[in-house]
Amino acid sequence: MRDFLLSLNFDRWVLPAMLLWPIVAALLVRVLGRDVARDESGVEAPSGGPDARVLTLGALVVEAVLALALWGVYDAGVTGWQARVDLPWLTDLGATFSVGVDGLSLPMVVLTAVVAPLALLGSWNNVTVRTPAFGALALLLTSGLVGVFVTLDLLLFYLAWELMLIPTYLLVGVWGAAGTSRASLRYVLFTLVGSLLMLVAIIALWNVGGGTSLHLDTLREITLTPQTQLLMFLAFFTAFAVKSALVPFHTWLPDAQGAAPTFAAVTLGLKVGAYAILRFAIPLFPAAATNETVRGTILVLSVVAIVYGALLATTQRDFKRMISYSSISHLGFIMLGSFALTQQSVQGAVVSMVSSGISTSALFLLAGMLEDRTGSTDMSSYGGIAKVVPWFSVMLTLVMLSTVALPGTNGFVGEFLVLLGTYAELPVMAIIATSGVIFAAAYGLRALQLLLFGRLDGQDNRALADLSGREKFVMSVFAVAILYLGIVPQPVLQRAERASRDLVESVRFGPNAPAQLPPVSLNR
C-alpha cells in the first residue's frame, strides 16, 4: 500500500489537501446542509438537502483517512521533514506555503484527524440547532488544528493558529450552555493577548533575520543575542502557555470546557500549545529556554501544575471540571518532560500529548453522553449507575484508569518516560512530580465511586439508558487505542525518537545554544 500511495505522489499533495479540504467542505456544509431543528423547541426544520451533521461527518472521515494513510507512508528511519511541500506565497516578505511532518508532529496530526469525527459521532445529538453553521465551524477548526501541526512558515503558522482560535470561540459562545458569554470572552481575551505577543515576536525575528524568510529552518540558523532570545522566547512562550492552560494561565480552561458543546470541549483538550512550545519556542530560542532562571521557573510551574491540577480535580463535584483539572495536571508532565531536555523526557512528552488527547477526549465524550441523558454533570447526583448502564461503566472505568496512568494503558508509557528522563537531570523535580500519580489515582477512583458505585438513588437514574450502538462504536475505538498504545507503544515511540533526539541536540549544540546546559538551582 505504501508503494502504491507513493506512486500517486501522495506525499506531495496530502498535507495541502488536509489543510484545504476542510475549508472547502465547510463552505459546502454551510450552503448545502440542512438544519436538524428549527429552533431550541425541537421542532423539525423544513426538508431540503442532506443533514448538515452527515455532511460534516463525511468530510471529517475523509480527513481521518488521509491522516491514517500519511501515518502508513511515513518512514520512521528517516530524519527530517517528510511529505514536505514548499510553494511560493508572499515573495516580498519571504513567506512560503511550507508544510511538512516529522516524528513530533505526525502523531498529533493523526490524533486530531481521527478524534474529530469520533467527537462529532459521539456527540451526535448534542447540537441540533444551526447545525450547518456548527458543522462549518467544526471543519474550519479542524483545518486550523492540522495547520498548527504541519506548517513550517511562521506566518502560515500564525494564520493557522488564529483559524483554530476563532471557531472555538464561536462554538463555545453560540452553542455552549446557557450563560457562556463570560467563559467564551475569557477564552478569547486570554488567547488573543498571547497571540498578539507572538505576532510581535514573529515580526521582530523576521526583521532581525534580514526580512528574507519566515521559514522555521532558516530562522533557527539566525544568531541572536541572549537578551533578544529571552524577549522573543517569553512572547512565544506566553502565547503557547496561555493556550495550554499552564498554571497560572489555566483559569479560563475549566470554565470554557464546562460550558462548551462536547465537540469543542474535546478539541480544547488537545495539547496544541504544548506542541508549539516544543516545535517553535524551544528550538528557536534555546539559550533563553535553557536560561537557569527561565528554565527553573517553568520546571517549578510544571510540577506545581501536576500537583495543583490533581488536587483540584480531587475536590470537584462537576465531572467536566474534574476532567479539565486532570488535563492541567497532565500538561504539567508534558511541560516537565519538554524542559528537562533529555531525549527520554522529550520523547515521553510527545507520547503524553497523544495519550492525554485520547484519554481526555474519551472522558469528555462520556461526560457529554451523560449530560445529554440527564442534563447534569454533577457526579454526586448519580450514585450506583453501574447496575443500570454496564457498557457506560466499563468504558468509563477503562478510560479513567488510563487517565491515572495504570500500567498497560496508554497513559503509563508517556508519564514513565517523562519521569525517567527527568530523574537523570533533575531528581528532585522527578520525585515531587511522582506524587501527581498518587493524586491522580485519588481523583480517578473518587469519580468512579461517585458516578458508578455509590448508592443508587432517584427513579431517573434507575431508568438511565445505556450506550447506544453508535456510542459503543465510538468508545470501542478509544478503548482499542488506550490498550494498544499501552501494550504496543512502539509505533509512536519509533516515530518520536529521532525528532526528540534532534530537538535535544539542536538545543544543546545549535547556533544559539548555550555553552552548556545550566543546572537548575533546585537541584544544587
DRENPA-717754 format. One record per residue (C-alpha): x, y, z; residue in one letter. Coordinates in steps of 0.2 Angstrom, whole numbers. Each point is the difference from the previous one (the first is absolute). Example, Ala and Ser with C-alpha at 12.3 -4.5 7.8 and 13.67 -1.06 7.14 Angstrom:
% residues 2
R / xx / yy / zz / residu
R / 62 / -22 / 39 / A
R / 6 / 17 / -3 / S
END
This chain:
% residues 524
R / xx / yy / zz / residu
R / 0 / 0 / 0 / M
R / 14 / 12 / 4 / R
R / 8 / -2 / -17 / D
R / -17 / 2 / -8 / F
R / -3 / 16 / 9 / L
R / 18 / 7 / -4 / L
R / -3 / -5 / -18 / S
R / -15 / 13 / 0 / L
R / 12 / 13 / 7 / N
R / -10 / -1 / 16 / F
R / 13 / 8 / 10 / D
R / 0 / 15 / -11 / R
R / -18 / 5 / 2 / W
R / -7 / -8 / 16 / V
R / 5 / 15 / 12 / L
R / -7 / 14 / -12 / P
R / -16 / -11 / -2 / A
R / -2 / -2 / 19 / M
R / 1 / 18 / 2 / L
R / -11 / 5 / -14 / L
R / -13 / -14 / 0 / W
R / -8 / 5 / 16 / P
R / -2 / 18 / -5 / I
R / -8 / -5 / -17 / V
R / -11 / -12 / 10 / A
R / -5 / 14 / 12 / A
R / -7 / 10 / -14 / L
R / -10 / -15 / -7 / L
R / -7 / -4 / 17 / V
R / -5 / 18 / 3 / R
R / -9 / 2 / -17 / V
R / -7 / -18 / -3 / L
R / -3 / -7 / 18 / G
R / -17 / -1 / 7 / R
R / -3 / 5 / 18 / D
R / -7 / -13 / 12 / V
R / -11 / 11 / 10 / A
R / -9 / 17 / -3 / R
R / 4 / 6 / 17 / D
R / 4 / -5 / 18 / E
R / -18 / -6 / 2 / S
R / 5 / -16 / -11 / G
R / -12 / 3 / -14 / V
R / 7 / -8 / -15 / E
R / 7 / 11 / -13 / A
R / -7 / 0 / -18 / P
R / 7 / -13 / -12 / S
R / 12 / 5 / -13 / G
R / 17 / -7 / -2 / G
R / 10 / -13 / 10 / P
R / 2 / 1 / 19 / D
R / 14 / 12 / 3 / A
R / 7 / -12 / 14 / R
R / 1 / -14 / -13 / V
R / 10 / 12 / -12 / L
R / 12 / 5 / 14 / T
R / 3 / -17 / 5 / L
R / 4 / -6 / -17 / G
R / 12 / 14 / -3 / A
R / 9 / -4 / 17 / L
R / 1 / -18 / -5 / V
R / 9 / 4 / -16 / V
R / 12 / 11 / 10 / E
R / 3 / -15 / 12 / A
R / 3 / -12 / -14 / V
R / 13 / 12 / -8 / L
R / 9 / 1 / 17 / A
R / 0 / -19 / 3 / L
R / 7 / -2 / -18 / A
R / 13 / 13 / 5 / L
R / 5 / -10 / 15 / W
R / 2 / -16 / -11 / G
R / 11 / 10 / -12 / V
R / 11 / 8 / 13 / Y
R / 18 / -8 / 1 / D
R / 5 / -1 / 18 / A
R / 18 / -3 / -5 / G
R / 2 / 17 / -9 / V
R / 5 / 16 / 9 / T
R / -7 / 16 / -4 / G
R / -16 / 6 / -9 / W
R / -11 / -12 / -10 / Q
R / -15 / 3 / -11 / A
R / 8 / 18 / -2 / R
R / -7 / 12 / -12 / V
R / 7 / 18 / -3 / D
R / -10 / 12 / -11 / L
R / 3 / 18 / -3 / P
R / -12 / 11 / 9 / W
R / 4 / 18 / 5 / L
R / 17 / 2 / -8 / T
R / 3 / 18 / 5 / D
R / -1 / -6 / 18 / L
R / 9 / -16 / -2 / G
R / -15 / -10 / 5 / A
R / -3 / -17 / -8 / T
R / -14 / -13 / 1 / F
R / 11 / -12 / 9 / S
R / -6 / -16 / 8 / V
R / 7 / -16 / 6 / G
R / 0 / -13 / 14 / V
R / 12 / -8 / 11 / D
R / -1 / -12 / 15 / G
R / -5 / 14 / 11 / L
R / -15 / 6 / -10 / S
R / -6 / -15 / -9 / L
R / -8 / -9 / 16 / P
R / -9 / 17 / 3 / M
R / -7 / 1 / -17 / V
R / -6 / -18 / 0 / V
R / -8 / 3 / 17 / L
R / -9 / 16 / -5 / T
R / -6 / -7 / -16 / A
R / -7 / -16 / 8 / V
R / -7 / 7 / 16 / V
R / -10 / 14 / -10 / A
R / -12 / -12 / -8 / P
R / -1 / -11 / 15 / L
R / -5 / 16 / 11 / A
R / -13 / 5 / -13 / L
R / -7 / -18 / -1 / L
R / 0 / -2 / 19 / G
R / -9 / 16 / 3 / S
R / -12 / -2 / -14 / W
R / -15 / 7 / 9 / N
R / 9 / 13 / 10 / N
R / -3 / 14 / -13 / V
R / -16 / 0 / -10 / T
R / -2 / 18 / -3 / V
R / 9 / 10 / -14 / R
R / 9 / -16 / -4 / T
R / 7 / 7 / -18 / P
R / 9 / 14 / 9 / A
R / 6 / -12 / 14 / F
R / 6 / -12 / -13 / G
R / 9 / 13 / -10 / A
R / 9 / 7 / 16 / L
R / 5 / -18 / 5 / A
R / 8 / -3 / -17 / L
R / 9 / 17 / 1 / L
R / 6 / -4 / 17 / L
R / 7 / -17 / -6 / T
R / 9 / 9 / -14 / S
R / 8 / 12 / 12 / G
R / 5 / -14 / 12 / L
R / 8 / -10 / -14 / V
R / 8 / 16 / -6 / G
R / 8 / 4 / 17 / V
R / 9 / -18 / -1 / F
R / 6 / 0 / -18 / V
R / 5 / 18 / -4 / T
R / 18 / 5 / -1 / L
R / -2 / 18 / -5 / D
R / -3 / 11 / 15 / L
R / -12 / 11 / -9 / L
R / -10 / -15 / -6 / L
R / 1 / -7 / 18 / F
R / -7 / 16 / 7 / Y
R / -15 / 0 / -12 / L
R / -3 / -18 / 4 / A
R / 1 / 4 / 19 / W
R / -14 / 14 / -2 / E
R / -10 / -12 / -11 / L
R / 0 / -12 / 15 / M
R / -5 / 14 / 13 / L
R / -14 / 9 / -9 / I
R / -11 / -15 / -3 / P
R / 2 / -7 / 17 / T
R / -5 / 17 / 7 / Y
R / -16 / -1 / -10 / L
R / -4 / -18 / 4 / L
R / 1 / 4 / 18 / V
R / -9 / 16 / 0 / G
R / -14 / -5 / -12 / V
R / -3 / -18 / 4 / W
R / 6 / -1 / 18 / G
R / -11 / -2 / 15 / A
R / -11 / 15 / 6 / A
R / 11 / 14 / 6 / G
R / 16 / -4 / -9 / T
R / 4 / 18 / -6 / S
R / 12 / 2 / 15 / R
R / 9 / -16 / -3 / A
R / 2 / 3 / -19 / S
R / 5 / 18 / 3 / L
R / 13 / -5 / 13 / R
R / 7 / -13 / -13 / Y
R / 1 / 12 / -14 / V
R / 8 / 14 / 11 / L
R / 13 / -12 / 7 / F
R / 5 / -8 / -17 / T
R / -1 / 16 / -10 / L
R / 12 / 9 / 12 / V
R / 12 / -14 / -2 / G
R / -2 / -1 / -19 / S
R / 4 / 18 / -2 / L
R / 16 / -1 / 10 / L
R / 5 / -15 / -11 / M
R / -4 / 10 / -16 / L
R / 11 / 14 / 7 / V
R / 14 / -12 / 3 / A
R / -2 / -8 / -17 / I
R / 2 / 17 / -9 / I
R / 15 / 5 / 11 / A
R / 9 / -17 / -4 / L
R / -4 / 2 / -19 / W
R / 8 / 18 / 1 / N
R / 15 / -6 / 10 / V
R / 2 / -14 / -14 / G
R / 1 / 13 / -13 / G
R / -18 / -1 / -6 / G
R / 4 / -14 / -12 / T
R / -9 / -15 / 7 / S
R / -13 / -6 / 12 / L
R / 5 / -18 / -1 / H
R / 3 / -9 / 16 / L
R / 16 / -9 / -6 / D
R / 7 / 17 / -6 / T
R / -4 / 10 / 16 / L
R / 8 / -14 / 11 / R
R / 16 / 4 / -8 / E
R / 0 / 19 / 4 / I
R / 12 / 5 / 14 / T
R / -9 / 10 / 14 / L
R / 7 / 8 / 15 / T
R / -6 / -8 / 17 / P
R / -10 / 15 / 4 / Q
R / -9 / 0 / -17 / T
R / -3 / -19 / 2 / Q
R / -7 / 3 / 17 / L
R / -13 / 13 / -5 / L
R / -6 / -10 / -15 / M
R / -1 / -16 / 10 / F
R / -11 / 8 / 13 / L
R / -12 / 6 / -14 / A
R / -1 / -17 / -8 / F
R / -1 / -9 / 16 / F
R / -13 / 11 / 7 / T
R / -12 / -3 / -15 / A
R / 3 / -19 / 1 / F
R / -1 / -1 / 19 / A
R / -17 / 10 / 0 / V
R / -7 / -12 / -13 / K
R / 7 / -15 / 9 / S
R / -8 / 6 / 16 / A
R / 16 / -2 / 10 / L
R / -1 / 7 / 18 / V
R / -2 / 14 / 3 / P
R / -8 / 3 / -17 / F
R / -13 / -14 / 2 / H
R / -15 / 9 / 8 / T
R / -9 / 1 / -17 / W
R / 0 / -19 / -4 / L
R / -12 / -7 / 12 / P
R / -13 / 13 / -3 / D
R / 2 / -1 / -19 / A
R / -1 / -20 / 0 / Q
R / -14 / 0 / 12 / G
R / -10 / 11 / -11 / A
R / 5 / -6 / -17 / A
R / -10 / -12 / -11 / P
R / 8 / -17 / 1 / T
R / 10 / 1 / -17 / F
R / 8 / 17 / 6 / A
R / 4 / -7 / 17 / A
R / 9 / -14 / -8 / V
R / 10 / 11 / -12 / T
R / 5 / 12 / 14 / L
R / 8 / -15 / 9 / G
R / 12 / -3 / -14 / L
R / 18 / 5 / 5 / K
R / 2 / 13 / -14 / V
R / 10 / 12 / 11 / G
R / 11 / -13 / 7 / A
R / 4 / -6 / -18 / Y
R / 4 / 18 / -5 / A
R / 12 / 3 / 14 / I
R / 10 / -16 / -5 / L
R / -1 / 5 / -19 / R
R / 4 / 18 / 1 / F
R / 4 / 8 / 16 / A
R / 13 / -11 / 6 / I
R / 9 / -3 / -17 / P
R / 0 / 18 / -5 / L
R / 6 / 7 / 17 / F
R / 10 / -14 / 8 / P
R / 11 / 12 / 11 / A
R / -15 / 8 / 7 / A
R / -9 / -17 / 2 / A
R / 15 / -7 / 10 / T
R / 3 / 16 / 10 / N
R / 2 / -5 / 18 / E
R / -14 / 12 / 6 / T
R / -12 / -3 / -14 / V
R / 2 / -19 / -1 / R
R / -1 / -2 / 19 / G
R / -15 / 11 / 1 / T
R / -9 / -10 / -14 / I
R / 5 / -17 / 8 / L
R / -7 / 6 / 17 / V
R / -16 / 6 / -8 / L
R / -1 / -17 / -9 / S
R / 1 / -10 / 17 / V
R / -12 / 12 / 8 / V
R / -12 / -3 / -15 / A
R / 2 / -19 / 3 / I
R / -4 / 1 / 19 / V
R / -12 / 15 / 0 / Y
R / -10 / -7 / -15 / G
R / -2 / -17 / 8 / A
R / -5 / 7 / 17 / L
R / -13 / 11 / -8 / L
R / -7 / -14 / -10 / A
R / -2 / -10 / 16 / T
R / -11 / 14 / 7 / T
R / -12 / 2 / -15 / Q
R / -18 / -5 / 0 / R
R / -3 / 4 / -18 / D
R / 7 / -14 / -12 / F
R / 5 / 12 / -14 / K
R / 10 / 11 / 12 / R
R / 8 / -15 / 8 / M
R / 6 / -5 / -18 / I
R / 6 / 17 / -3 / S
R / 11 / 1 / 15 / Y
R / 7 / -18 / -3 / S
R / 5 / 7 / -17 / S
R / 9 / 14 / 8 / I
R / 9 / -13 / 11 / S
R / 5 / -10 / -16 / H
R / 6 / 16 / -8 / L
R / 12 / 2 / 14 / G
R / 8 / -17 / -4 / F
R / 2 / 5 / -18 / I
R / 8 / 17 / 4 / M
R / 11 / -9 / 13 / L
R / 6 / -12 / -14 / G
R / 2 / 14 / -13 / S
R / 12 / 11 / 11 / F
R / 9 / -14 / 9 / A
R / 8 / -1 / -18 / L
R / 6 / -18 / 0 / T
R / -4 / -11 / -15 / Q
R / -11 / -12 / 11 / Q
R / -10 / 14 / 8 / S
R / -4 / 9 / -16 / V
R / -5 / -16 / -8 / Q
R / -11 / -3 / 15 / G
R / -7 / 17 / -2 / A
R / -5 / -4 / -18 / V
R / -8 / -16 / 5 / V
R / -9 / 8 / 15 / S
R / -8 / 13 / -12 / M
R / -7 / -14 / -10 / V
R / -6 / -10 / 15 / S
R / -7 / 15 / 8 / S
R / -10 / 4 / -16 / G
R / -7 / -17 / -1 / I
R / -5 / -2 / 19 / S
R / -6 / 18 / 2 / T
R / -11 / -1 / -16 / S
R / -7 / -16 / 5 / A
R / -5 / 7 / 18 / L
R / -8 / 15 / -8 / F
R / -10 / -10 / -12 / L
R / -6 / -11 / 15 / L
R / -4 / 15 / 10 / A
R / -10 / 7 / -15 / G
R / -9 / -16 / -2 / M
R / -5 / 1 / 18 / L
R / -5 / 18 / -1 / E
R / -11 / -3 / -16 / D
R / -10 / -13 / 10 / R
R / -2 / 9 / 16 / T
R / 5 / 18 / -2 / G
R / 12 / 0 / 14 / S
R / 19 / -4 / 3 / T
R / -1 / 1 / 19 / D
R / 8 / -17 / 5 / M
R / -9 / 0 / 17 / S
R / -17 / -1 / -8 / S
R / 3 / -17 / -8 / Y
R / 6 / -13 / 12 / G
R / 0 / -19 / -5 / G
R / -4 / 1 / -18 / I
R / 12 / -14 / -4 / A
R / -15 / -12 / 3 / K
R / -10 / 10 / -13 / V
R / 12 / 4 / -14 / V
R / 13 / -14 / -1 / P
R / 8 / 5 / -16 / W
R / 2 / 18 / 5 / F
R / 8 / -6 / 17 / S
R / 12 / -11 / -9 / V
R / 6 / 13 / -12 / M
R / 1 / 14 / 14 / L
R / 10 / -12 / 11 / T
R / 12 / -4 / -14 / L
R / 3 / 18 / -5 / V
R / 2 / 6 / 18 / M
R / 13 / -13 / 3 / L
R / 9 / 6 / -15 / S
R / -1 / 18 / 6 / T
R / 8 / -5 / 17 / V
R / 14 / -9 / -10 / A
R / -3 / -18 / 4 / L
R / 13 / -11 / -7 / P
R / -7 / -8 / -16 / G
R / -9 / 15 / -5 / T
R / 6 / 14 / -11 / N
R / 2 / 13 / 14 / G
R / 14 / -10 / 8 / F
R / 13 / 0 / -14 / V
R / 1 / 19 / -2 / G
R / 0 / 4 / 19 / E
R / 13 / -14 / 3 / F
R / 12 / 7 / -13 / L
R / -2 / 18 / 6 / V
R / 4 / -5 / 18 / L
R / 14 / -11 / -6 / L
R / 8 / 13 / -11 / G
R / -3 / 14 / 13 / T
R / 8 / -10 / 14 / Y
R / 17 / -2 / -9 / A
R / 1 / 20 / 0 / E
R / -11 / 6 / 13 / L
R / -3 / -14 / 14 / P
R / -9 / 12 / 12 / V
R / -13 / 6 / -13 / M
R / -3 / -18 / -6 / A
R / -3 / -6 / 18 / I
R / -12 / 14 / 4 / I
R / -9 / -3 / -17 / A
R / -2 / -18 / 4 / T
R / -13 / 5 / 14 / S
R / -11 / 6 / -14 / G
R / -3 / -19 / -5 / V
R / -6 / -3 / 18 / I
R / -12 / 15 / -1 / F
R / -6 / -5 / -17 / A
R / -5 / -17 / 7 / A
R / -10 / 9 / 14 / A
R / -10 / 11 / -12 / Y
R / -3 / -14 / -12 / G
R / -6 / -13 / 12 / L
R / -10 / 14 / 9 / R
R / -9 / 4 / -16 / A
R / -4 / -19 / -3 / L
R / -6 / -2 / 17 / Q
R / -12 / 15 / -1 / L
R / -6 / -4 / -18 / L
R / -1 / -19 / 0 / L
R / 1 / -8 / 17 / F
R / -9 / 10 / 12 / G
R / -18 / -2 / 6 / R
R / -12 / 0 / -14 / L
R / -13 / 14 / 4 / D
R / -13 / 8 / -11 / G
R / -12 / -8 / -12 / Q
R / 8 / 9 / -15 / D
R / 16 / -8 / 3 / N
R / -8 / -17 / 1 / R
R / -7 / 3 / -18 / A
R / 16 / 7 / -7 / L
R / 4 / -7 / -18 / A
R / 16 / -9 / -3 / D
R / 11 / 4 / -15 / L
R / -8 / -1 / -17 / S
R / 8 / -10 / -14 / G
R / 8 / 16 / -7 / R
R / 7 / 5 / 17 / E
R / 7 / -18 / 2 / K
R / 9 / 1 / -16 / F
R / 8 / 17 / 4 / V
R / 5 / -5 / 18 / M
R / 6 / -17 / -7 / S
R / 13 / 9 / -11 / V
R / 6 / 10 / 15 / F
R / 1 / -16 / 10 / A
R / 11 / -9 / -14 / V
R / 11 / 16 / -1 / A
R / 2 / 0 / 19 / I
R / 5 / -18 / 1 / L
R / 10 / -1 / -16 / Y
R / 11 / 15 / 5 / L
R / 2 / -7 / 17 / G
R / 6 / -17 / -5 / I
R / 8 / 4 / -17 / V
R / 6 / 18 / 1 / P
R / 14 / -3 / -12 / Q
R / -8 / 8 / -16 / P
R / -1 / 17 / 8 / V
R / 17 / -2 / 10 / L
R / 9 / -4 / -17 / Q
R / -7 / 15 / -9 / R
R / 3 / 11 / 15 / A
R / 18 / -6 / 4 / E
R / 10 / 9 / -14 / R
R / -10 / 16 / 1 / A
R / 3 / 0 / 19 / S
R / 18 / -3 / -1 / R
R / 2 / 13 / -14 / D
R / -9 / 13 / 11 / L
R / 11 / -3 / 15 / V
R / 16 / 1 / -11 / E
R / -5 / 16 / -8 / S
R / -4 / 8 / 17 / V
R / 17 / -6 / 7 / R
R / 11 / 2 / -16 / F
R / -9 / 12 / -12 / G
R / 5 / 17 / -5 / P
R / -9 / 9 / 15 / N
R / 4 / -14 / 12 / A
R / 7 / 5 / 17 / P
R / 18 / -5 / 4 / A
R / -7 / -14 / 11 / Q
R / -17 / -4 / 7 / L
R / -1 / 10 / 16 / P
R / -5 / -10 / 16 / P
R / -16 / 4 / 8 / V
R / 3 / 8 / 17 / S
R / -13 / -12 / 9 / L
R / 12 / -14 / -3 / N
R / 16 / 8 / 6 / R
END
